[in-house]
Amino acid sequence: AVSLIAQEAPAPSAVQTSESAKTLDAAPAMPDLKNAPEKPEAPHQAWFTDYQSAHKNAVEEHKHLLLVFTGSDWIPLCRIYDRDILNQPEFIDVVSEKFIPVRLDFPKEAKLPANQAKQNQLLLRAYRVTAFPTVFLTDTEGRPYGVNGYQPVTPANYAQIINAMRQMAEVRDQYFEKAAAAEGLEKAKLLVKGVPNLPGNLSARYYRKQLDEIIANDPKDETGKVAKCKRLIADVAYSDQMQELEEKVEWGKMLEVTDAYIRDNGLQGVERQQALMNKVGVYRKQSNLTEMVRTLLEIVSVDEKSPIARQAQALLDKLRAQKLQEDLSPRR
């Protein structure tokens, strides 16, 4: 599991899927946020902010990309991360031998140039980033193979961790090369070993070809991964459709699509709760308080101990408090 202490980031979309809402483990030790710098420090000169320039250099120098998503002026942990690791020569000088480092900032007080802000938002959506700080390692085709974040280690140790993760891409490529020469179940097994274990449904977004080949070459699901591959693909289709409908403000259609997604995939437990929470978001947009409350109650009834149930209960408590305040307010 990836160790990551993260602050919630602006959501790429209101939509959650059964795979996209999984959380990363907390790091073993939280730094004292009171000791965070008051203001963001200037990044080390090695950091790129323009993705296209960074990509061009990566291709020319046969390196990969290290993408850091951060909220420098509003998240203390991000400033600690900068000060203690990312801007230290013991880290940046070492990882720059294998990676082109790219800093993607999402400040709240400072204003980025319009083209940079647009670029950062596109990359936030592309990699489904939901928390800051988050680190993605990708090849020059943009395919991610490793995810990381803040860890309470020395800059030198963190550089070792990142450079060791670079080997994950080499292992991936070796399995893909072997799979290209194989057939049937053997091909599927090699692809299963090669596809990186990524958060959410990123595997289906960036390795769809390999997932399709696993399904096609393992009709009896002897790898035990076919069902998961199908679910990841279904998650992507659902997420993309919901995002498109959201942009078109087709709230009713979003509810229909979510009901079909729950029904067709037989969602239960936390996965069902995640899909139902999407409906809550739609009902909020529609100002449909009755259905919003009913759906929140359904979420809690599925599994009252899950994090999503606690979130739903908190919303219910807030709505009750607002209703009570309205009832007690003097009538004019």
URVEN-V730145 format. One line per field, one symbol per residue. ss: DSSP state (H for helix, E for strand, C for the rest). phi: phi as a letter, one per 20 degrees, with the letter a starting at -180 (. if undefined). burial: b if it has 9 or more other ideal C-beta (glycine too) atoms within 8 Angstrom, else e. A space follows every 10 residues. Layout:
BEGIN
ss = ???
phi = ???
burial = ???
END
This chain:
BEGIN
ss = CCECCCEECC CCCCCCCCCC CCCCECCCCC CCHHHCCCCC CCCCCCCECC HHHHHHHHHH HCCEEEEEEE CCCCCHHHHH HHHHHHCCHH HHHHHCCCEE EEEEECCCCC CCCHHHHHHH HHHHHHCCCC EECEEEEECC CCCEEEEECC CCCCHHHHHH HHHHHHHHHH HHHHHHHHHH CCCHHHHHHH HHHHCCCCCC CHHHHHCHHH HHHHHHHCCC CCCCCHHHHH HHHHHHHHHH HHHHHHHCCC HHHHHHHHHH HHHHCCCCHH HHHHHHHHHH HHHHHHCCHH HHHHHHHHHH HHCCCCHHHH HHHHHHHHHH HHHHHHHHCC CC
phi = .eebecegdg ffbfedcfdf dfeeffffbe ffffefgfcf effgfffede fffffgffff elddddddeb cfdccgffff gffecfeegf effffffdce ecddecfdef deggffffgf fffgffdlfc bdecdddcef enffcbcbaf cfcfgfffff fffffgffff fgffffffff edclffffff fgfeffedfm dffffdcfgf ffffffecfe lffmdfgfgf ffffgfffff fffffffele fgffffffff ffffdlfclf fffffffffg fffffeleff fffgffffff ffafefgfff ffffffffff fffffffeff fd
burial = ebbbbbbebe eebebbbbbb beebeebeee bebeebbeeb bebeeebbbe beebbebbee eebbbbbbbb bbbebebbbb bbbebbbbeb bbbbbbeebb bbbbbbbeee ebeeebbebb eebbbebbbe bbbbbbbbbb eeebbbbbbb beeebbebbb bbbebbebbe bbbbbbebbe ebeebebbbb bbebbbebeb bbbbbbbbeb bbbbbebbee bebebbeebb bbbbbbebbe bbbebbeeee beebbebbee bbeebebebb bbbbbbbbbb bbbeeeeeee bbbebbbbbb ebeeebebbb bbbebbeebe eeeeeeeeee ee
END
